[in-house]
């Protein structure tokens, strides 16, 4: 998602979540930039029915989020 705008990133996220099998992982590389894409992605993930939990990959890498699928 790096370098993409919010709308395009959210469409890509939706497609990726729809194709994931149960109990899988999704690494979302949204980059750091202004934080707009990361903020929008996290907003969607908080409410998405397929998402068990999500977290920043590490303190050293705030540009990647790990998503745990139910």
C-alpha positions as CSV (number, residue, x, y, z in Angstrom):
1,X,0.0,0.0,0.0
2,X,3.0,2.3,0.2
3,X,2.6,5.3,-2.0
4,X,-1.1,4.7,-2.5
5,X,-4.0,7.0,-1.4
6,X,-6.4,6.0,1.3
7,X,-9.3,4.9,-1.0
8,X,-7.1,2.7,-3.1
9,X,-5.5,1.2,0.0
10,X,-8.8,0.4,1.6
11,X,-10.0,-1.3,-1.6
12,X,-6.9,-3.4,-1.7
13,X,-7.3,-4.3,2.0
14,X,-10.9,-5.4,1.5
15,X,-9.9,-7.7,-1.4
16,X,-7.0,-9.2,0.7
17,X,-9.2,-9.8,3.7
18,X,-11.8,-11.5,1.5
19,X,-9.3,-14.0,0.2
20,X,-7.7,-15.0,3.5
21,X,-8.5,-18.4,5.0
22,X,-9.3,-18.9,8.7
23,X,-6.5,-18.5,11.2
24,X,-4.1,-16.9,8.7
25,X,-1.9,-13.8,8.9
26,X,-1.9,-10.8,6.7
27,X,1.0,-8.4,6.7
28,X,-0.2,-4.9,5.7
29,X,2.7,-2.7,4.5
30,X,1.2,0.8,4.6
31,X,4.4,2.8,5.1
32,X,4.7,5.7,7.5
33,X,4.2,8.9,5.4
34,X,1.6,11.2,6.9
35,X,-0.1,8.3,8.8
36,X,-3.4,8.7,6.9
37,X,-3.3,5.2,5.3
38,X,-2.4,3.5,8.5
39,X,-5.1,5.3,10.4
40,X,-7.7,4.4,7.8
41,X,-6.5,0.8,7.7
42,X,-6.7,0.5,11.5
43,X,-10.2,2.0,11.6
44,X,-11.4,-0.7,9.2
45,X,-9.6,-3.5,11.0
46,X,-11.2,-2.5,14.4
47,X,-14.6,-3.3,12.9
48,X,-14.0,-6.0,10.4
49,X,-15.7,-9.3,11.1
50,X,-12.8,-11.5,9.9
51,X,-10.2,-9.8,12.1
52,X,-9.4,-11.4,15.4
53,X,-6.7,-8.9,16.3
54,X,-4.0,-6.7,14.7
55,X,-0.9,-5.1,15.9
56,X,2.0,-3.0,14.7
57,X,4.8,-5.4,13.5
58,X,7.3,-3.8,15.9
59,X,8.3,-0.6,17.5
60,X,11.1,-0.4,15.0
61,X,8.7,-0.9,12.0
62,X,5.6,1.3,12.4
63,X,5.0,1.0,8.6
64,X,3.7,-2.6,8.8
65,X,0.7,-4.1,10.6
66,X,0.1,-7.8,11.3
67,X,-3.5,-8.9,11.0
68,X,-4.7,-12.1,12.6
69,X,-7.7,-13.6,10.8
70,X,-10.3,-15.5,12.8
